[in-house]
Amino acid sequence: MPVKQDLNFAQAIELLRPLQKPRATLYGPRFGFFMAEATQALGGSLATASNILLSLGAQDLLAGEFVVLAEGEDAHTLYRLVDVQAPTVH
């Protein structure tokens, strides 16, 4: 898969949007995607994906939160596009 280095914000968001979904965490469901998924969607380069996510975050287009998926596991960063609100659980 070719690395997508020259993406503009709209193109990057279009590739990342489908990755967002509810995730089961130790403290309840959270909404977003993980770096590994973003890396794959953005062409397979971790460096490129990191730079794109950093750029989106600097423009307040991306938010991240630390989540723990299960007891005894390490924390992971879950990313979410800021225009997407997590579904509420009633």
All heavy atoms as an XYZ file, in Angstrom:
683
protein
N       0.852     -1.178      0.000
C       0.000      0.000      0.000
C       0.891      1.232      0.000
O       1.781      1.356      0.829
C      -0.903     -0.035      1.232
C      -1.760      1.195      1.401
S      -2.871      1.078      2.826
C      -4.131      0.058      2.147
N       0.677      2.179     -0.922
C       1.531      3.364     -0.964
C       1.274      4.281      0.234
O       0.161      4.397      0.725
C       1.120      4.049     -2.270
C      -0.244      3.534     -2.567
C      -0.315      2.155     -1.972
N       2.324      4.941      0.686
C       2.221      5.885      1.798
C       1.547      7.153      1.303
O       1.887      7.683      0.251
C       3.623      6.195      2.363
C       3.540      7.256      3.432
C       4.254      4.936      2.904
N       0.588      7.627      2.061
C      -0.186      8.804      1.680
C       0.396     10.037      2.383
O      -0.112     10.498      3.373
C      -1.646      8.599      2.054
C      -2.294      7.420      1.352
C      -3.660      7.135      1.934
C      -4.473      6.106      1.232
N      -3.872      4.931      0.762
N       1.507     10.569      1.869
C       2.208     11.663      2.534
C       1.609     13.025      2.230
O       1.748     13.938      3.020
C       3.672     11.653      2.140
C       4.400     10.426      2.636
C       5.864     10.476      2.292
O       6.432     11.538      2.119
N       6.477      9.319      2.196
N       0.999     13.198      1.078
C       0.551     14.519      0.658
C      -0.946     14.725      0.822
O      -1.584     15.351     -0.010
C       0.957     14.758     -0.804
C       2.461     14.743     -0.979
O       3.160     15.204     -0.054
O       2.937     14.256     -2.011
N      -1.505     14.218      1.897
C      -2.931     14.376      2.143
C      -3.221     15.751      2.723
O      -2.453     16.260      3.543
C      -3.415     13.334      3.160
C      -3.388     11.874      2.749
C      -3.768     11.009      3.935
C      -4.315     11.624      1.594
N      -4.339     16.336      2.310
C      -4.790     17.537      3.018
C      -5.684     17.086      4.168
O      -5.979     15.901      4.320
C      -5.488     18.518      2.061
C      -6.757     17.962      1.449
O      -7.514     17.240      2.101
N      -6.997     18.285      0.188
N      -6.090     18.032      5.000
C      -6.881     17.667      6.181
C      -8.175     16.949      5.797
O      -8.547     15.959      6.422
C      -7.209     18.896      7.025
C      -6.022     19.471      7.744
C      -5.889     20.829      7.895
C      -5.041     18.660      8.281
C      -4.812     21.371      8.573
C      -3.953     19.181      8.956
C      -3.831     20.543      9.099
N      -8.862     17.440      4.775
C     -10.135     16.822      4.375
C      -9.932     15.378      3.935
O     -10.732     14.499      4.277
C     -10.793     17.635      3.259
N      -8.868     15.107      3.194
C      -8.607     13.741      2.741
C      -8.260     12.831      3.916
O      -8.726     11.695      3.974
C      -7.452     13.745      1.730
C      -7.810     14.406      0.418
C      -6.572     14.659     -0.428
O      -5.508     15.011      0.079
N      -6.719     14.490     -1.734
N      -7.457     13.332      4.836
C      -7.090     12.535      6.011
C      -8.325     12.219      6.847
O      -8.518     11.078      7.279
C      -6.052     13.280      6.847
N      -9.169     13.202      7.062
C     -10.384     13.007      7.845
C     -11.296     11.987      7.167
O     -11.876     11.119      7.820
C     -11.109     14.346      8.081
C     -10.287     15.191      9.063
C     -12.536     14.150      8.565
C     -10.739     16.626      9.177
N     -11.387     12.055      5.848
C     -12.217     11.104      5.106
C     -11.719      9.671      5.293
O     -12.516      8.729      5.380
C     -12.209     11.472      3.622
C     -13.136     10.638      2.771
C     -13.154     11.108      1.323
O     -13.188     12.329      1.098
O     -13.129     10.239      0.444
N     -10.415      9.484      5.370
C      -9.850      8.149      5.582
C     -10.002      7.678      7.028
O     -10.136      6.482      7.293
C      -8.369      8.139      5.198
C      -8.063      8.297      3.715
C      -6.577      8.519      3.501
C      -8.543      7.066      2.946
N      -9.983      8.610      7.976
C     -10.050      8.255      9.390
C     -11.480      8.078      9.911
O     -11.715      7.292     10.820
C      -9.336      9.312     10.230
C      -7.832      9.433      9.995
C      -7.277     10.657     10.701
C      -7.115      8.163     10.424
N     -12.413      8.804      9.345
C     -13.797      8.781      9.834
C     -14.382      7.367      9.955
O     -14.980      7.025     10.973
C     -14.681      9.664      8.965
C     -16.065      9.878      9.534
C     -16.892     10.843      8.710
N     -16.242     12.118      8.482
C     -16.136     13.101      9.385
N     -16.631     12.933     10.583
N     -15.546     14.234      9.086
N     -14.201      6.497      8.954
C     -14.788      5.148      9.069
C     -14.175      4.292     10.179
O     -14.756      3.276     10.566
C     -14.519      4.509      7.700
C     -14.137      5.612      6.791
C     -13.609      6.717      7.634
N     -13.023      4.678     10.676
C     -12.364      3.903     11.732
C     -13.012      4.110     13.099
O     -12.816      3.310     14.008
C     -10.884      4.284     11.834
C     -10.047      4.153     10.569
C      -8.624      4.609     10.846
C     -10.075      2.728     10.045
N     -13.740      5.192     13.251
C     -14.327      5.533     14.545
C     -15.505      4.622     14.861
O     -16.420      4.485     14.053
C     -14.778      6.993     14.542
C     -13.619      7.921     14.304
C     -14.026      9.356     14.409
O     -13.441     10.072     15.180
N     -15.011      9.777     13.671
N     -15.403      4.004     16.019
C     -16.494      3.138     16.453
C     -16.416      2.982     17.964
O     -15.387      3.289     18.573
C     -16.432      1.784     15.750
C     -15.146      1.037     15.915
C     -15.168     -0.210     15.044
C     -13.812     -0.865     15.030
N     -13.749     -2.021     14.158
N     -17.475      2.529     18.586
C     -17.447      2.334     20.037
C     -16.431      1.261     20.420
O     -16.301      0.253     19.736
C     -18.865      1.875     20.378
C     -19.693      2.218     19.189
C     -18.779      2.224     18.010
N     -15.717      1.508     21.509
C     -14.718      0.566     22.023
C     -15.051      0.248     23.471
O     -15.345      1.140     24.265
C     -13.311      1.172     21.981
C     -12.924      1.767     20.647
C     -12.873      0.698     19.567
N     -12.570      1.321     18.283
C     -11.760      0.813     17.393
N     -11.175     -0.332     17.609
N     -11.555      1.435     16.261
N     -15.006     -1.010     23.810
C     -15.226     -1.416     25.197
C     -13.947     -1.138     25.981
O     -12.867     -1.569     25.585
C     -15.576     -2.895     25.261
N     -14.067     -0.385     27.072
C     -12.923     -0.095     27.927
C     -13.261     -0.507     29.355
O     -14.422     -0.809     29.669
C     -12.538      1.394     27.905
O     -13.500      2.141     28.635
C     -12.431      1.915     26.477
N     -12.257     -0.459     30.200
C     -12.448     -0.826     31.598
C     -13.467      0.088     32.278
O     -14.149     -0.318     33.209
C     -11.094     -0.747     32.319
C     -10.998     -1.334     33.713
C     -11.359     -2.814     33.721
C      -9.590     -1.145     34.258
N     -13.604      1.322     31.789
C     -14.504      2.302     32.415
C     -15.713      2.620     31.542
O     -16.269      3.700     31.622
C     -13.726      3.567     32.758
C     -12.580      3.273     33.695
C     -11.278      3.257     33.246
C     -12.825      2.946     35.024
C     -10.237      2.945     34.103
C     -11.789      2.638     35.881
C     -10.500      2.641     35.423
O      -9.474      2.324     36.268
N     -16.094      1.688     30.701
C     -17.273      1.873     29.866
C     -16.900      2.152     28.421
O     -15.723      2.303     28.084
N     -17.889      2.230     27.554
C     -17.619      2.415     26.132
C     -17.053      3.801     25.832
O     -17.464      4.795     26.421
C     -18.982      2.224     25.473
C     -19.985      2.385     26.552
C     -19.308      2.087     27.844
N     -16.080      3.829     24.929
C     -15.503      5.075     24.418
C     -15.507      4.969     22.905
O     -15.510      3.889     22.333
C     -14.070      5.282     24.915
C     -13.940      5.401     26.409
C     -14.555      6.718     26.884
N     -14.241      7.005     28.264
C     -14.975      6.649     29.298
N     -16.088      5.971     29.107
N     -14.636      6.970     30.515
N     -15.473      6.100     22.225
C     -15.644      6.163     20.782
C     -14.363      6.669     20.128
O     -13.819      7.685     20.553
C     -16.810      7.103     20.474
C     -17.331      7.008     19.083
C     -18.112      5.943     18.699
C     -17.049      7.990     18.164
C     -18.612      5.851     17.414
C     -17.540      7.917     16.874
C     -18.329      6.852     16.499
N     -13.874      5.975     19.107
C     -12.700      6.459     18.402
C     -11.958      5.362     17.667
O     -12.512      4.321     17.338
N     -10.656      5.614     17.430
C      -9.801      4.668     16.717
C      -8.408      4.685     17.331
O      -8.036      5.624     18.039
C      -9.734      4.984     15.215
C      -9.245      6.376     14.890
C      -7.894      6.637     14.733
C     -10.140      7.424     14.733
C      -7.444      7.906     14.440
C      -9.709      8.699     14.439
C      -8.348      8.950     14.295
N      -7.636      3.643     17.056
C      -6.288      3.503     17.593
C      -5.248      3.827     16.526
O      -5.526      3.786     15.327
C      -6.072      2.081     18.121
C      -6.942      1.756     19.299
C      -8.025      0.914     19.157
C      -6.687      2.304     20.545
C      -8.838      0.607     20.242
C      -7.489      2.014     21.632
C      -8.564      1.169     21.476
N      -4.037      4.108     16.962
C      -2.943      4.473     16.058
C      -2.694      3.390     15.010
O      -2.452      3.706     13.843
C      -1.671      4.750     16.857
C      -0.461      5.034     15.988
S      -0.651      6.464     14.912
C      -0.214      7.762     16.040
N      -2.727      2.130     15.388
C      -2.474      1.051     14.422
C      -3.480      1.104     13.274
O      -3.116      0.884     12.107
C      -2.524     -0.306     15.117
N      -4.725      1.400     13.599
C      -5.762      1.497     12.553
C      -5.517      2.718     11.668
O      -5.666      2.643     10.451
C      -7.140      1.581     13.198
C      -7.498      0.337     13.986
C      -8.674      0.545     14.912
O      -8.855      1.653     15.454
O      -9.415     -0.436     15.095
N      -5.145      3.830     12.284
C      -4.854      5.044     11.518
C      -3.653      4.821     10.603
O      -3.659      5.244      9.445
C      -4.600      6.214     12.464
N      -2.644      4.140     11.123
C      -1.447      3.866     10.315
C      -1.801      3.075      9.066
O      -1.361      3.408      7.961
C      -0.407      3.097     11.162
O      -0.032      3.918     12.277
C       0.828      2.763     10.349
N      -2.610      2.053      9.237
C      -3.021      1.244      8.089
C      -3.847      2.070      7.099
O      -3.621      2.017      5.891
C      -3.812      0.033      8.546
C      -4.162     -0.909      7.423
C      -4.858     -2.169      7.913
O      -5.114     -2.324      9.096
N      -5.161     -3.067      7.008
N      -4.787      2.849      7.599
C      -5.663      3.644      6.733
C      -4.901      4.734      5.987
O      -5.269      5.103      4.870
C      -6.788      4.272      7.552
N      -3.831      5.241      6.604
C      -3.079      6.341      6.008
C      -1.866      5.874      5.208
O      -1.011      6.668      4.861
C      -2.660      7.331      7.104
C      -3.832      8.011      7.821
C      -3.338      8.795      9.023
C      -4.615      8.895      6.861
N      -1.790      4.581      4.931
C      -0.773      4.086      4.021
C       0.275      3.174      4.608
O       1.159      2.719      3.897
N       0.239      2.894      5.899
C       1.145      1.916      6.471
C       2.399      2.444      7.117
O       3.167      1.677      7.683
N       2.649      3.740      7.050
C       3.833      4.314      7.679
C       3.450      4.937      9.016
O       2.646      5.868      9.068
C       4.448      5.386      6.773
O       5.382      6.169      7.492
N       4.055      4.433     10.106
C       3.775      4.978     11.426
C       4.197      6.445     11.515
O       3.496      7.262     12.099
C       4.483      4.147     12.505
C       4.307      4.612     13.948
C       2.838      4.632     14.344
C       5.109      3.722     14.882
N       5.321      6.787     10.920
C       5.804      8.170     10.949
C       4.822      9.112     10.251
O       4.496     10.183     10.767
C       7.186      8.269     10.307
N       4.343      8.693      9.090
C       3.380      9.522      8.354
C       2.080      9.662      9.133
O       1.538     10.759      9.267
C       3.113      8.928      6.957
O       4.342      8.917      6.226
C       2.071      9.735      6.203
N       1.572      8.551      9.659
C       0.329      8.593     10.437
C       0.503      9.486     11.659
O      -0.382     10.303     11.971
C      -0.090      7.192     10.851
N       1.618      9.378     12.345
C       1.872     10.214     13.520
C       1.882     11.688     13.149
O       1.295     12.519     13.852
C       3.214      9.846     14.161
O       3.184      8.548     14.672
N       2.539     12.016     12.053
C       2.590     13.418     11.615
C       1.213     13.944     11.231
O       0.864     15.089     11.544
C       3.563     13.581     10.446
C       4.999     13.457     10.879
O       5.343     13.693     12.035
N       5.862     13.079      9.951
N       0.428     13.123     10.554
C      -0.924     13.548     10.162
C      -1.792     13.759     11.400
O      -2.484     14.779     11.515
C      -1.554     12.531      9.191
C      -0.833     12.587      7.837
C      -3.052     12.789      9.020
C      -1.219     11.482      6.871
N      -1.749     12.817     12.355
C      -2.554     12.973     13.573
C      -2.091     14.175     14.379
O      -2.917     14.913     14.932
C      -2.509     11.696     14.412
C      -3.146     10.449     13.799
C      -3.160      9.301     14.798
C      -4.540     10.716     13.270
N      -0.791     14.399     14.439
C      -0.263     15.575     15.134
C      -0.766     16.858     14.489
O      -1.202     17.787     15.177
C       1.269     15.548     15.139
C       1.963     16.704     15.835
C       1.649     16.713     17.331
C       3.462     16.618     15.609
N      -0.748     16.913     13.161
C      -1.237     18.093     12.441
C      -2.726     18.315     12.665
O      -3.166     19.449     12.871
C      -0.960     17.947     10.940
O       0.416     17.891     10.691
N      -3.506     17.239     12.636
C      -4.947     17.373     12.887
C      -5.202     17.852     14.310
O      -6.069     18.696     14.543
C      -5.654     16.031     12.642
C      -5.752     15.566     11.199
C      -6.269     14.137     11.125
C      -6.625     16.495     10.380
N      -4.441     17.335     15.265
C      -4.590     17.765     16.656
C      -4.209     19.218     16.840
O      -4.859     19.951     17.588
N      -3.166     19.675     16.155
C      -2.726     21.068     16.263
C      -3.781     22.035     15.718
O      -3.840     23.198     16.127
C      -1.406     21.260     15.526
N      -4.616     21.538     14.816
C      -5.695     22.358     14.254
C      -7.015     22.140     14.989
O      -8.075     22.565     14.514
C      -5.873     22.030     12.765
C      -4.673     22.362     11.923
C      -4.378     23.834     11.907
O      -5.279     24.654     11.769
N      -3.117     24.194     12.043
N      -6.965     21.467     16.128
C      -8.157     21.148     16.926
C      -9.184     20.336     16.146
O     -10.389     20.476     16.341
C      -8.794     22.420     17.492
C      -7.911     23.105     18.512
O      -7.189     22.389     19.241
O      -7.929     24.347     18.578
N      -8.701     19.475     15.270
C      -9.577     18.598     14.505
C      -9.584     17.175     15.045
O     -10.360     16.337     14.596
C      -9.142     18.576     13.031
C      -9.206     19.909     12.301
C      -8.566     19.792     10.933
C     -10.649     20.376     12.194
N      -8.703     16.899     16.021
C      -8.546     15.559     16.560
C      -8.345     15.651     18.063
O      -7.629     16.528     18.548
C      -7.329     14.883     15.921
C      -7.050     13.434     16.304
C      -8.025     12.518     15.566
C      -5.626     13.064     15.965
N      -8.983     14.755     18.784
C      -8.795     14.672     20.240
C      -8.342     13.262     20.566
O      -8.602     12.320     19.813
C     -10.105     14.988     20.957
N      -7.658     13.121     21.673
C      -7.212     11.812     22.107
C      -7.437     11.651     23.597
O      -7.439     12.644     24.343
N      -7.651     10.438     24.021
C      -7.787     10.154     25.448
C      -7.139      8.810     25.739
O      -7.095      7.922     24.890
C      -9.244     10.150     25.896
C     -10.070      9.015     25.327
C     -11.492      8.990     25.874
O     -11.668      8.982     27.109
O     -12.418      8.975     25.055
N      -6.595      8.688     26.935
C      -6.015      7.418     27.351
C      -7.136      6.503     27.824
O      -8.009      6.931     28.572
C      -4.992      7.624     28.464
C      -3.781      8.392     28.015
C      -3.496      9.635     28.536
C      -2.936      7.870     27.052
C      -2.385     10.334     28.129
C      -1.811      8.566     26.631
C      -1.542      9.806     27.170
N      -7.093      5.263     27.370
C      -8.083      4.271     27.783
C      -7.363      2.985     28.184
O      -6.289      2.676     27.685
C      -9.114      3.965     26.675
C      -9.932      5.198     26.325
C      -8.453      3.399     25.435
N      -7.976      2.248     29.097
C      -7.504      0.930     29.480
C      -8.586     -0.049     29.045
O      -9.752      0.106     29.405
C      -7.248      0.842     31.006
C      -6.822     -0.558     31.398
C      -6.213      1.874     31.436
N      -8.183     -1.025     28.239
C      -9.167     -1.933     27.662
C      -9.585     -3.039     28.616
O     -10.723     -3.490     28.575
C      -8.623     -2.528     26.362
C      -8.242     -1.502     25.293
C      -7.687     -2.202     24.065
C      -9.426     -0.622     24.932
N      -8.680     -3.480     29.481
C      -8.988     -4.563     30.410
C      -8.087     -4.455     31.628
O      -7.002     -3.867     31.564
C      -8.820     -5.918     29.735
N      -8.521     -5.036     32.708
C      -7.764     -5.031     33.960
C      -6.350     -5.557     33.725
O      -6.161     -6.585     33.076
C      -8.480     -5.908     34.994
C      -7.874     -5.857     36.364
C      -8.151     -4.551     37.080
O      -9.251     -4.002     36.903
O      -7.258     -4.089     37.808
N      -5.358     -4.826     34.218
C      -3.972     -5.252     34.106
C      -3.296     -4.899     32.798
O      -2.117     -5.179     32.624
N      -4.012     -4.288     31.864
C      -3.409     -3.899     30.586
C      -2.846     -2.489     30.671
O      -3.224     -1.697     31.534
C      -4.450     -3.938     29.460
C      -4.745     -5.307     28.951
C      -5.495     -5.272     27.630
O      -5.563     -4.212     26.979
O      -6.021     -6.322     27.252
N      -1.976     -2.165     29.733
C      -1.436     -0.816     29.612
C      -2.501      0.116     29.036
O      -3.456     -0.332     28.403
C      -0.218     -0.802     28.686
C       0.967     -1.533     29.271
O       1.075     -1.604     30.509
O       1.786     -2.034     28.486
N      -2.292      1.404     29.235
C      -3.182      2.402     28.641
C      -2.855      2.557     27.151
O      -1.713      2.401     26.729
C      -3.037      3.739     29.352
N      -3.871      2.839     26.372
C      -3.735      3.099     24.941
C      -4.351      4.457     24.658
O      -5.247      4.897     25.370
C      -4.480      2.039     24.121
C      -4.024      0.644     24.391
N      -2.969      0.069     23.730
C      -4.473     -0.293     25.260
C      -2.791     -1.158     24.169
N      -3.692     -1.401     25.106
N      -3.904      5.101     23.591
C      -4.524      6.357     23.186
C      -5.619      6.058     22.179
O      -5.370      5.401     21.167
C      -3.494      7.320     22.571
O      -2.439      7.522     23.504
C      -4.140      8.659     22.241
N      -6.803      6.546     22.466
C      -7.944      6.418     21.567
C      -8.182      7.796     20.957
O      -8.365      8.777     21.681
C      -9.182      5.949     22.341
C     -10.412      5.604     21.529
C     -10.160      4.387     20.644
C     -11.587      5.334     22.452
N      -8.132      7.884     19.641
C      -8.294      9.152     18.935
C      -9.721      9.287     18.423
O     -10.382      8.300     18.116
C      -7.325      9.226     17.745
C      -5.887      9.194     18.168
C      -5.170      8.002     18.187
C      -5.242     10.354     18.570
C      -3.848      7.974     18.579
C      -3.915     10.324     18.967
C      -3.232      9.136     18.967
O      -1.915      9.097     19.371
N     -10.168     10.547     18.321
C     -11.521     10.829     17.816
C     -11.501     12.155     17.091
O     -10.926     13.131     17.566
C     -12.488     10.892     18.996
C     -13.900     11.267     18.639
C     -14.827     11.236     19.854
N     -14.284     11.807     21.068
C     -14.255     13.112     21.350
N     -14.721     13.987     20.490
N     -13.753     13.536     22.494
N     -12.114     12.191     15.920
C     -12.279     13.464     15.223
C     -13.228     14.331     16.046
O     -14.241     13.832     16.529
C     -12.830     13.221     13.806
C     -11.895     12.406     12.908
C     -12.619     11.990     11.652
C     -10.630     13.172     12.591
N     -12.899     15.596     16.200
C     -13.669     16.421     17.136
C     -15.074     16.734     16.662
O     -15.927     17.065     17.478
C     -12.937     17.735     17.502
C     -11.647     17.449     18.212
C     -12.709     18.596     16.281
N     -15.350     16.599     15.395
C     -16.714     16.867     14.923
C     -17.629     15.659     15.141
O     -18.809     15.718     14.842
C     -16.726     17.280     13.457
C     -16.287     16.164     12.527
O     -15.505     15.297     12.958
O     -16.719     16.170     11.368
N     -17.083     14.596     15.672
C     -17.877     13.396     15.925
C     -18.126     13.260     17.403
O     -17.193     13.218     18.204
C     -17.136     12.136     15.409
C     -17.907     10.888     15.768
C     -16.918     12.237     13.918
N     -19.363     13.248     17.785
C     -19.727     13.065     19.183
C     -19.967     11.588     19.441
O     -20.606     10.904     18.645
C     -21.005     13.860     19.525
C     -20.807     15.351     19.435
C     -19.745     15.840     20.409
O     -19.728     15.438     21.554
N     -18.868     16.695     19.940
N     -19.435     11.132     20.532
C     -19.642      9.727     20.885
C     -21.110      9.477     21.154
O     -21.812     10.317     21.716
C     -18.818      9.403     22.128
N     -21.612      8.313     20.730
C     -23.002      7.995     21.028
C     -23.208      7.884     22.550
O     -22.338      7.390     23.249
C     -23.221      6.645     20.355
C     -21.933      6.220     19.779
C     -20.919      7.285     20.007
N     -24.318      8.400     23.021
C     -24.583      8.329     24.446
C     -25.251      7.004     24.784
O     -26.028      6.457     23.995
C     -25.498      9.481     24.895
O     -26.682      9.469     24.113
C     -24.800     10.815     24.738
N     -24.910      6.497     25.941
C     -25.473      5.232     26.395
C     -26.482      5.575     27.486
O     -26.154      6.231     28.471
C     -24.380      4.304     26.943
C     -24.989      3.024     27.458
C     -23.350      4.037     25.875
N     -27.713      5.155     27.302
C     -28.764      5.455     28.286
C     -29.112      4.244     29.079
O     -29.106      3.159     28.663
C     -30.032      5.968     27.596
C     -29.803      7.255     26.870
N     -29.719      8.462     27.505
C     -29.598      7.511     25.561
C     -29.501      9.407     26.617
N     -29.431      8.857     25.436
